[in-house]
Amino acid sequence: MATEPIRSARRAGVLGSPIGHSLSPVLHRAAYAALGLDGWSYDAYEVDEAGLAGWLARLDPSWAGLSLTMPLKRAILPHLSALSPLAAEVGVVNTVLVRGDGRLDGDNTDVHGIVTALREAGAGAAGRAHVLGAGATACSALAALRRLGCRAPVVHARSVARAAELEAAGRRMGVRVELSGFDRLPQRAAEITAADVVITTLPAGAADDLAALLLRDGDPPAAVLLDVVYRPWPTVLAAAWAGAGGQVAGGLAMLVHQAAAQVRLMTGRTPPVAAMRAAGEAAMAPASRGGPSG
């Protein structure tokens, strides 16, 4: 999507519920400071699905864009004037550009964040890949895996019956999704750890019990693991994976790179990735020492 000319004072923010944990304000504010965008502001807003339409109605020309997190990445779709080709394929929007005429255009930078985080961790071509979880982030994971060369990922869903939107996204992308229930994880553990890439899109704590199940044979996992959780970090699964000798990409890396792509779209400027990463790491440091994570 083309970006509009930058103006001196603009607003942006992240919407979701719950939103208190979000690091997005830290990352975007660091970008604005590094870019010298003194008139730009970025804040977090507690907005659920019921309140989304009313909140969007209050937008004015001072707004440049919005970041979206749970549970709004699909709920935003009826409110948009246009979608980028990628967002249309994935069916998930985490970025909204607010145009001067009031139009809201949707895009997806999660795919970029996933791909870049995996490549930083050493992932190359991903002929064999597994995804844990079947929600909105899993749809973005399918598109990321396609970029890495995987056209037939296995998606492990807690409820296979509720994975219709993910299957539809796969069809739009030309990706053949094999759905497998969590009840089959014990039988498929060796297959999962021997893959090229494993992406867990499960919320914080939901994959903790999987560490002992997937790594029970004691061998180093061949797959690069991306755990999209960034707080608390490391997760139980990420720590066990690294402890067993496997490569791990953290949720902060994904978050930084998707936020950097948002900065590029909203400002038209080259994002200062290093400054954003440093700000994110500094904000997470108290949590990693056992302090508060908010």
Summary of the structure (lengths in Angstrom):
residues: 294
radius of gyration: 18.7
end to end distance: 33.3
largest distance: 58.7
contacts: 1009
relative contact order: 0.15
helix: 42%
strand: 17%
